[in-house]
Amino acid sequence: MDLDPEGLFRDDSDSESEFYREKDSTKEFVVYLVDASPKMFGAARSDEDEKPETHFHAAINCISQSLMAQIIGRSYDEVAVCFFNTKEKKNLQDLNGVYVFNVMDRECLDRPTARLIKELSYVEDRFMSNIGSRYGIVSGSRENSLYNALWVAQALLRKGSAKSVSKRILLFTNEDDPFGSITGATKTDMIRMTLQRAKDTQDLGISIELLPLSWPDEEFNVSIFYAELLGLEGDDISQFLPSAGEILEDMTDQLRKRMFKKRKVKTIRFSIANDICIEVNTYALIRPTSPGQIMWLDSVTNLPLKTERSFICADTGALVQEPHTYFHPYKNEIIKFSMDELSKIKNISDGQLHLLGFKPLDCLKDYHNLRPSTFIFPTDEEIVGSTRIFIALHRSMLRFQRFALAFYGSLYHPQLVALVAQDEITSSSGQVEPPGMHMIYLPYSDDIRHVEELHMAVDANAPRATDDQIKKASALSRRIDLKDFSVCQFANPALQRHYGILQALALGEDEMPEIKDETLPDEEGLSRPGIVRALQEFKISVYGENHDQEEANTAAAKGSGSEASRKRKAMAETAARESASYDWADLAENGKLKDLTVVELKYYLTAHNLPVTGKKEALISRILTHLGK
Amino acid sequence: MARNKEAVVLLLDVGPSMHSVLSEVESVCSMLVQKKLIFGKSDEVGVVLLGTDDTCNELQKEVGGYEHIVVLRNISVVDGNAVDFLQNLPRGNFRGDFIDAIVVGIDLLIKKFGPTNKGKQRICLMTDARYPIKAPYEGTKEDQVNTISQMMQTHGIRLDCIVIREKLPEADLRVMEENDNLLDQFSRKAIAKIVHVDSSTSLLGALKTRNISPVTVFRGDLELSSTMKIKVWVYKKTSEEKFPTLKKYSDKAPSSDKFATYEVKVDYEYKSMEDPDKVVPPEQRIRGYRYGPQVVPISSAEWEAVKFKPEKGVKLLGFTDASNILRHYYMKDVYIFVPEPGNKKAIVAVSAIARAMKDMNKSAILRCVWRQGQGNVVIGVLRPNISSVDNIPDSFYFNVLPFVEDVREFQFPSFSSFPSSWQPNEQQQEAADNLVKMLDLAPSSKEVLQPDYTPNPVLERFYHFLELKSKQPDADVPPLDGSLKRITEPNPAVFSHHKSVIDNFCKNFELKENPKKKKSSKRAWRGKPSTFSEKEEGVDDFEAMMARRDSSKWVSKAIKDMQNHVSDLLENSYDGDAYSKAIECLVALRKGCILEQEPKEFNRYLLGLYEKWKDTDLANFFELLSSKSLTLISQKEASDSNVTEEEAKNFPVKTELKF
């Protein structure tokens, strides 16, 4: 239905696309469960700014961003947004304190739409008047809003089988002790009920994930209550780091990262030596995002079209079945290959990663690259001990500044790879680089071009910069220094524009959004006097004082003509002179043009800047057209 | 004459010291010709051998000398015969003189083309340059090389020389040094490239077997600012050579048809959903873009009007520390920025910036729009490429970097957060350290498997098979050649050389299959699984789970898991090797089921097992059961059972039981 016909022509590209696209055999259903108690609306940061930042705002922000990414990348996943600790209630079970947020033309749990994203981003503005916030669990009442919320979420996730769909509840809250306000038997009873509800939910194959928000001075203590609800034990609790940060943006960042569900590409075996073979998972952390697939519509009805593919024998025109034999012309013959033979040719290894040895990092050159890298991380799931070996090698490789050379015998694209160990890097906003190894796909000799040799100077050395020129260049580079540059700090302006337009059209808006192109150089910064001076000094040092003048002169010289252009000019002048001696209108009128020679006809054409190619008839008709006859 | 047509003379040393690598020489040269047969059908190839027993060349006839040089094939358009020649090179018994051979090669080219075809003529010499060349009649050897270089330059002939030296037993180092100097002199005085390789694998990758005419991606200014610009040309530095696209074959053409193409065309028809018979013509089709569940129709004209249209140009955003850009962010194949050829100012400017970047360990960030009308921008990193050859200018490599949208920030646990049982101890770390240190593929700058000299094994195999099939249509896919196996598998020589390090590594680490996980059919990971611990854990886990009182679910889960475990054991058992383990597990399962009053679960399972396996070679397992008094659970043992004591005892002999 949504076949991109261009993509189907190439057999090899099918496997290519597999590399760029992640396998998403499973859909994902997510319920975002957001605490809306007054505590969530307390200022997390009191700033001079007029609008205080709240935890609630941070949560909504994260969800909006994630929906935005989802509508672009994985639009088949279904989501629901649900608030608890609300004044109003809106849910199928009619439970108090739970409000399921939704927009037109959409089930409660459904694919995200442009409208959902838009209205969600404005939800805060009228939250108090429309939905309202209050504490749901208070002493003296048997109301349990957390219990209700879990129940509603579970009910929302009832559809779809747990086998084919991964179901998650993401719980945003800043309250680490939801039952803190009540005491006695009621408390124990309510805790027990809530835990049982959570357990039942988990038994149905729904995972509950907690995204705690904390105050800078008061860390979210997961062991008070939530550890038990989530089923964390021992080490898990200490590993469970609450997202807290001095800055709310950092926390938003952490939450956003944690909302991703890690999707592995596949599990592969990594054979190290003799009979030692460990297991690692591969992840596609970096892949170009494309504007998505298109589908063909009928422009009259705007309904999707069905694409039908048929195979036609080029010799007889007969319809044939999809052929299973391929051929390659060679030495004026046709060499046939069966599918089986082709896959045998490509199958030169066993799908495993084979260690060949180690090399110092400087053997990995800047031009040893073909495709985005793949991340590998060990797993003990099937082979116990894999992680230990991986960690040991990882450490040694970092210590000795070496990478591992390996052969990745993948069935569709076997390749030599470099495994580069990456140490964990963290910042205030959490993990920046995960620990593990990056698999870098290396080119073969056929893939490398020796372009620089094309313009080799014979018997003469190429000019090199002098020390002074290098010094000027160094000064320049110190001036134009991007101190905190981090890879991927830019949004792709083409994609942003693409989705901006789509969103506007999907919502029926007339105005096209303006997208800021962040990738343009900082003109203002570049015009600072220090930089201008450094640029000027460098320019003079490599180009000489009068460069611009010289350039202008050469450009002018080019304009006023080389040998050829002078000749052309002279010819045009002659033609104009000659052409003037004929009365063309008269000749045309009387059909006498055909009596002239081609050379004579060309005088007219050249004088009037018309093409002079073609046979005599063509020239005549061109003249007639030009004369308007 | 076709624009990119080229003429190559292969000068192949077939003397005695070359015999060990001649099969690779044969295969790399026939690959060259094969690719010409496909991609450059009008290219011309000549073959000259040196070190042969005979002598056969025109120069010898005309002026004398030039012994042991045979012109195997005069320069002519490539054909299948050339492949045959190259695949069956004769082995010579004499020491060839490579300078003589170069002269013969030049002579062939000059006689064939005269002053025409400049710059499209190439001589390709493959030798080990191990024996001294003859002293010239007059002047020194250096003078001779100068004269020859001069001649090559006037006729626009370039020289590619591959010097192959695998190992160096009793070789005369002085002679080789002299020869190397002579060859290097060519690269200074003429357009020549000398490559040294030391293994048969690198030999296969050392010769460019396919000519791809280079195309610039961009010609114009590298803008440091609006006032300071450097003229550059941008090319692709790497680009993957793809597996050839094969055509679909149709056998419908009558055998009498001489002009049959045998091709299959693929036709697409777009049909309306409501009326499947109605074909929608192309002009009535419109593109739909997905946005969530919605599909937004936009015509190409509308799209053209609103889409992102950046201005052509390559602009500097700034410099940054090289360490800010990690290697794994490189996204694509690599570009190279060379200064505009012949433009001295540009060459110096590029050189100054490249060398400054190198000294300060900086990278530059650029924003590129290669062509006008391109719908996107590229952000990437510029790295210096300081030329090591005097007559090649300095240049830059450029790698594309990802945008925010291209990166998935998955979070992974820190290694330090893993339990201590997953952390290597000191001894293990030392074993790993030794492995990383010793298994060195680049000892003292002699790097093996350099990408620049490593051929693509799949393509090598395809072209080899293509040639084979052209002679024997029913040939089988040949196994991977030994030299190519050096790429796909660890080199046994290297591994056995460091046997003690590897053995020590293997000894220090233990791997075992995770018993909780269902079996994996592949048992590739270790020769002998540590059977004892696996059995123990299976039973232990079961008992631990049965003992949990917090939910009744654990019992049924434990029973289920154990049943699966036993089934797995039996399915994977070979010649009864897993029987004892399976029986141990069954005993535990039986005991558990009696305790938990779940006799039916056990009985049903055991009967099911029997039904499934009784007619296979596992039948003897059930005989073993009765000998271990592993019977069905009778009513006497657990009141819920509906099996009598009598029936239980008779299992598996009498099995017509109801339950």
Interface residues (C-beta under 8 A of the other chain):
Chain A: D2 P5 L8 F9 R10 D11 D12 A69 I71 I72 S75 D110 R111 P112 T113 A114 D203 D235 Q239 R256 K257 R258 F260 K262 R269 S271 I272 A273 N274 D275 I276 C277 I278 Y283 A284 L285 I286 R287 P288 T289 P291 G292 Q293 I294 M295 W296 L297 D298 S299 V300 T301 N302 L303 P304 L305 K306 T307 E308 R309 S310 F311 I312 C313 A314 D315 T316 A318 V320 P323 T325 Y326 F327 H328 P329 Y330 K331 E333 I334 I335 K336 F337 E341 L342 K344 I345 K346 I348 S349 Q352 H354 L355 L356 G357 F358 K359 P360 C363 L364 K365 D366 Y367 H368 N369 L370 R371 P372 S373 F375 F377 D380 E381 E382 I383 V384 G385 S386 T387 R388 I389 I391 A392 L393 H394 R395 S396 M397 R399 F400 R402 A404 L405 F407 G409 P414 L416 V420 Q422 E424 G430 Q431 E433 P434 P435 G436 H438 I440 L442 P443 Y444 S445 D446 D447 I448 R449 H450 V451 E452 E453 L454 H455 M456 A457 V458 D459 A460 N461 A462 P463 R464 A465 Q469 I470 K471 K472 A473 S474 L476 S477 R478 I480 D481 L482 K483 F485 S486 V487 C488 Q489 F490 A491 N492 P493 A494 L495 R497 H498 Y499 I501 L502 Q503 L505 A506 M512 I515 D517 T519 L520 P521 D522 E523 L526 I531 V532 L535 Q536 F538 K539 S541 V542 Y543 G544 H547
Chain B: L37 I38 D79 G80 Q153 R188 K189 A190 I191 K193 G205 A206 K208 T209 R210 I212 P214 L224 S225 S226 T227 M228 Y235 K236 K237 T238 S239 E240 E241 K242 F243 P244 T245 L246 K247 K248 Y249 S250 D251 K252 A253 D257 A260 T261 Y262 E263 V264 K265 V266 D267 Y268 E269 Y270 K271 S272 M273 E274 P276 V280 Q284 R285 I286 R287 G288 Y289 R290 Y291 G292 P293 Q294 V295 V296 P297 I298 S299 V306 K307 F308 P310 K315 L316 L317 G318 F319 T320 N324 I325 L326 R327 H328 Y329 Y330 M331 K332 D333 V334 I336 V338 P341 G342 K344 K345 I347 V348 A349 S351 A352 I353 R355 A356 M357 D359 M360 K362 A364 I365 R367 G375 N376 V377 I379 R383 N385 S387 V389 D390 N391 I392 P393 D394 S395 Y397 N399 L401 P402 F403 V404 E405 D406 V407 R408 E409 F410 Q411 F412 P413 S414 F415 S417 F418 P419 S421 W422 Q423 P424 Q428 Q429 A431 A432 D433 L435 V436 K437 L439 D440 L441 A442 E447 V448 L449 Q450 P451 D452 Y453 T454 P455 N456 P457 V458 L459 R461 F462 F465 L466 K469 S470 P473 V477 L480 L484 I487 T488 E489 P490 N491 V494 F495 I502 D503 F505 C506 F509 E510 L511 K512 E513 N514 K517 S520 K522 A524 W525 R526 G527 K553
